[in-house]
Amino acid sequence: MTVSVTEAKNKLTRLLMAVEKGERVRIERHGHIIAEIVKPSMKKTPEFGTLKGVVHMTPEQVQEATRPMTEKEVDALLAGRY
């Protein structure tokens, strides 16, 4: 649904109810969309250490996974081959 700024001011409660039901509300001024109201994602940001005890790596694997990239690897990455 797309509404004008004035309409959004006058009908904010109704617009928020529509968003709660999953609808996306766009607000426009002079024919250009300037804002969008959407229901927030329920994704949680993982906390540091949440994979502790789940992922097992030897010290050598940790060293390999965290080493700096070589010039060849950087070039491949930038070229889209990595």
C-alpha positions as YAML, in Angstrom:
chain: A
units: angstrom
residues:
- id: 1
  name: MET
  ca: [0.00, 0.00, 0.00]
- id: 2
  name: THR
  ca: [1.30, 3.47, -0.84]
- id: 3
  name: VAL
  ca: [0.05, 6.59, 0.95]
- id: 4
  name: SER
  ca: [0.94, 10.27, 1.00]
- id: 5
  name: VAL
  ca: [2.66, 11.90, 3.98]
- id: 6
  name: THR
  ca: [-0.58, 13.65, 4.95]
- id: 7
  name: GLU
  ca: [-2.55, 10.42, 4.78]
- id: 8
  name: ALA
  ca: [0.12, 8.65, 6.84]
- id: 9
  name: LYS
  ca: [-0.14, 11.32, 9.54]
- id: 10
  name: ASN
  ca: [-3.92, 11.03, 9.67]
- id: 11
  name: LYS
  ca: [-4.12, 7.23, 9.54]
- id: 12
  name: LEU
  ca: [-0.98, 6.09, 11.36]
- id: 13
  name: THR
  ca: [-2.82, 3.73, 13.71]
- id: 14
  name: ARG
  ca: [-4.58, 1.97, 10.81]
- id: 15
  name: LEU
  ca: [-1.36, 1.78, 8.83]
- id: 16
  name: LEU
  ca: [0.45, 0.20, 11.76]
- id: 17
  name: MET
  ca: [-2.33, -2.36, 12.11]
- id: 18
  name: ALA
  ca: [-1.85, -3.24, 8.42]
- id: 19
  name: VAL
  ca: [1.89, -3.63, 8.97]
- id: 20
  name: GLU
  ca: [1.22, -5.95, 11.92]
- id: 21
  name: LYS
  ca: [-0.76, -8.15, 9.52]
- id: 22
  name: GLY
  ca: [2.26, -8.33, 7.20]
- id: 23
  name: GLU
  ca: [1.46, -5.54, 4.75]
- id: 24
  name: ARG
  ca: [4.19, -3.18, 3.55]
- id: 25
  name: VAL
  ca: [3.32, 0.52, 3.70]
- id: 26
  name: ARG
  ca: [5.17, 3.02, 1.50]
- id: 27
  name: ILE
  ca: [4.95, 6.75, 2.18]
- id: 28
  name: GLU
  ca: [5.43, 9.14, -0.70]
- id: 29
  name: ARG
  ca: [5.93, 12.86, -1.08]
- id: 30
  name: HIS
  ca: [5.44, 14.54, -4.47]
- id: 31
  name: GLY
  ca: [5.22, 11.16, -6.19]
- id: 32
  name: HIS
  ca: [8.48, 9.79, -4.73]
- id: 33
  name: ILE
  ca: [8.63, 7.09, -2.08]
- id: 34
  name: ILE
  ca: [10.48, 8.50, 0.92]
- id: 35
  name: ALA
  ca: [9.85, 5.83, 3.56]
- id: 36
  name: GLU
  ca: [8.64, 2.31, 4.03]
- id: 37
  name: ILE
  ca: [7.10, 0.72, 7.10]
- id: 38
  name: VAL
  ca: [7.56, -3.03, 7.40]
- id: 39
  name: LYS
  ca: [7.19, -5.57, 10.16]
- id: 40
  name: PRO
  ca: [10.59, -6.23, 11.78]
- id: 41
  name: SER
  ca: [12.39, -9.45, 11.05]
- id: 42
  name: MET
  ca: [12.33, -11.99, 13.84]
- id: 43
  name: LYS
  ca: [15.92, -13.05, 13.09]
- id: 44
  name: LYS
  ca: [18.15, -13.00, 16.13]
- id: 45
  name: THR
  ca: [21.77, -11.99, 15.88]
- id: 46
  name: PRO
  ca: [23.88, -14.89, 17.08]
- id: 47
  name: GLU
  ca: [25.89, -14.22, 20.20]
- id: 48
  name: PHE
  ca: [29.61, -14.80, 20.30]
- id: 49
  name: GLY
  ca: [30.38, -18.31, 21.50]
- id: 50
  name: THR
  ca: [27.05, -19.90, 20.55]
- id: 51
  name: LEU
  ca: [28.83, -22.60, 18.53]
- id: 52
  name: LYS
  ca: [31.14, -23.50, 21.41]
- id: 53
  name: GLY
  ca: [31.12, -27.26, 21.77]
- id: 54
  name: VAL
  ca: [29.39, -27.67, 18.39]
- id: 55
  name: VAL
  ca: [32.22, -26.84, 16.00]
- id: 56
  name: HIS
  ca: [35.45, -28.69, 16.65]
- id: 57
  name: MET
  ca: [38.70, -27.56, 15.04]
- id: 58
  name: THR
  ca: [42.28, -28.54, 15.68]
- id: 59
  name: PRO
  ca: [44.77, -25.74, 16.33]
- id: 60
  name: GLU
  ca: [46.12, -26.28, 12.80]
- id: 61
  name: GLN
  ca: [42.64, -25.85, 11.30]
- id: 62
  name: VAL
  ca: [42.12, -22.65, 13.30]
- id: 63
  name: GLN
  ca: [45.46, -21.32, 12.09]
- id: 64
  name: GLU
  ca: [44.61, -22.14, 8.45]
- id: 65
  name: ALA
  ca: [41.12, -20.58, 8.74]
- id: 66
  name: THR
  ca: [42.41, -17.33, 10.24]
- id: 67
  name: ARG
  ca: [45.61, -16.78, 8.22]
- id: 68
  name: PRO
  ca: [45.85, -13.75, 5.93]
- id: 69
  name: MET
  ca: [44.99, -14.34, 2.27]
- id: 70
  name: THR
  ca: [47.82, -14.65, -0.23]
- id: 71
  name: GLU
  ca: [48.10, -12.20, -3.12]
- id: 72
  name: LYS
  ca: [46.95, -14.97, -5.47]
- id: 73
  name: GLU
  ca: [43.84, -15.59, -3.34]
- id: 74
  name: VAL
  ca: [43.09, -11.86, -3.18]
- id: 75
  name: ASP
  ca: [43.35, -11.57, -6.98]
- id: 76
  name: ALA
  ca: [41.05, -14.60, -7.42]
- id: 77
  name: LEU
  ca: [38.53, -13.13, -4.95]
- id: 78
  name: LEU
  ca: [38.48, -9.75, -6.70]
- id: 79
  name: ALA
  ca: [38.09, -11.49, -10.06]
- id: 80
  name: GLY
  ca: [35.11, -13.49, -8.77]
- id: 81
  name: ARG
  ca: [36.88, -16.85, -8.93]
- id: 82
  name: TYR
  ca: [37.16, -17.51, -5.20]
...
